[in-house]
Amino acid sequence: MIKNYDSFIKKHLGYKDEEMEVWLDNPRNHEGVLKVPALLQKTIIIEVVESHGCSSLHKVGQKFYFDGPGNLLTKLNPKRICIYALSQMERLIFAAQELFYAGIDPNEMRIKLGGCFDVGLKCGGWGRIVFKLEFRDRGKVRKELATKSRENKD
């Protein structure tokens, strides 16, 4: 079944024939690529659940949106995103994807909270945000965002 994806993968990743052979020789790629279509139907949402003293002004309830493969969906996100928070989100996203590839619901992750790199005022820093990850169906997220957009126009 992986042969159906060969030409797409080769073109998408810009692989030469020799590189494609290396990719195909890795058995983990065979299993993973079969789950990509389902992963593309997911949205990863990271929501701020605590915020104090954040110099980027991230507030509780603010959400950051990524597609299933982990790409930041720039049109859905705040205009300003703190690099120190963003760098810590990567760990949660990676863990969620690994669970998904293993056939486990990423929403069952035991520790799905993270925080920005700043330690906060009490520990000698400036501020701190804490965020949680949610792994959702892309279609449901689109409907919710469309409804929210219509409500904001009224």
C-alpha positions in Angstrom: 0.0 0.0 0.0 2.9 2.4 0.6 3.7 2.3 -3.1 0.6 4.5 -3.6 2.3 7.2 -1.7 5.8 6.9 -3.3 5.4 9.6 -5.9 3.7 12.0 -3.6 6.3 11.6 -0.9 9.1 11.9 -3.4 7.7 15.1 -4.8 6.6 16.7 -1.5 9.9 16.1 0.2 12.0 16.8 -2.8 13.8 13.5 -2.6 16.0 12.1 -5.3 15.6 8.4 -6.3 18.4 7.3 -3.9 16.9 9.2 -1.0 13.5 7.7 -1.7 15.0 4.3 -1.5 16.5 5.1 1.9 13.1 6.4 3.1 11.4 3.2 1.8 14.0 1.0 3.5 12.9 2.3 6.9 10.0 0.1 8.1 8.7 2.8 10.5 8.0 5.0 7.5 5.6 2.4 6.1 3.4 2.4 9.2 3.6 6.1 9.7 2.7 7.1 6.2 -0.5 5.1 6.3 -1.7 7.3 9.3 -0.9 10.6 7.6 -4.3 11.0 5.9 -6.0 10.7 9.3 -3.5 13.1 10.9 -4.3 15.6 8.2 -7.8 15.7 9.5 -6.7 16.8 13.0 -6.1 20.2 14.5 -3.9 20.7 17.5 -5.1 23.5 19.8 -2.9 24.8 22.6 -4.8 27.1 25.0 -3.4 29.4 27.6 -4.7 28.4 31.1 -2.6 30.6 33.3 -0.9 33.9 32.5 0.9 36.5 34.7 3.4 39.1 33.6 3.7 37.8 30.1 5.6 40.5 28.0 3.9 39.2 24.8 0.6 39.8 26.5 -0.7 36.2 26.1 -3.9 35.9 28.1 -5.9 33.0 29.6 -8.2 31.6 27.0 -6.0 32.6 24.0 -5.5 29.7 21.6 -2.8 28.6 19.2 -3.7 26.5 16.3 -1.6 23.9 14.5 -2.5 21.3 11.8 -2.1 17.7 12.6 1.5 17.5 11.3 2.4 20.4 13.6 2.5 23.4 11.2 1.4 26.7 12.8 -1.8 27.9 11.1 -0.8 31.5 10.9 -4.2 33.0 9.9 -5.8 31.5 13.0 -3.2 32.6 15.5 -2.4 35.8 17.4 -0.3 38.4 15.5 2.4 38.1 18.1 3.6 34.8 19.5 6.3 34.5 22.1 9.2 32.4 20.9 9.8 31.1 24.4 6.2 29.8 24.6 6.3 28.5 21.1 9.5 26.5 21.7 7.8 24.7 24.6 4.7 23.9 22.6 6.8 21.7 20.3 7.3 19.1 23.0 3.6 18.6 23.6 2.9 18.5 19.9 5.6 15.9 19.3 4.2 13.7 22.2 0.7 14.0 20.8 1.8 13.0 17.3 3.7 10.0 18.6 0.7 8.8 20.5 -1.4 9.3 17.4 1.0 7.2 15.3 0.9 4.5 18.0 -2.9 4.3 17.8 -3.5 6.1 21.1 -5.8 9.1 21.5 -3.5 12.1 22.2 -6.2 13.6 24.5 -5.5 10.7 26.8 -1.9 12.0 27.4 -1.3 12.1 31.2 0.6 15.4 31.2 -0.7 17.7 28.5 0.3 21.0 30.2 3.4 23.0 29.4 4.7 26.4 30.1 6.9 29.1 28.6 10.6 29.2 29.2 10.3 32.2 31.6 10.2 31.0 35.3 8.0 33.9 36.4 8.4 36.8 38.8 8.6 34.7 42.0 11.6 32.9 40.6 13.5 35.8 39.2 11.9 36.0 35.8 9.4 38.4 34.3 6.2 36.4 33.7 4.9 33.0 32.8 2.1 31.3 30.9 0.9 27.8 31.2 -0.9 26.1 28.4 -2.7 22.8 27.6 -2.9 20.7 24.5 -6.1 19.4 22.8 -6.2 17.2 19.7 -9.4 17.8 17.7 -11.1 16.9 14.5 -10.4 19.5 11.9 -14.0 19.7 10.7 -15.3 20.4 14.2 -12.7 23.1 14.8 -13.6 24.8 11.5 -17.3 24.8 12.3 -16.6 26.3 15.8 -14.3 29.0 14.3 -16.9 29.9 11.6 -19.6 30.2 14.3 -17.4 32.4 16.4 -16.5 34.5 13.4 -20.2 35.1 12.6 -20.9 35.9 16.3 -18.1 38.5 16.3 -19.5 40.2 13.2 -23.0 40.6 14.8 
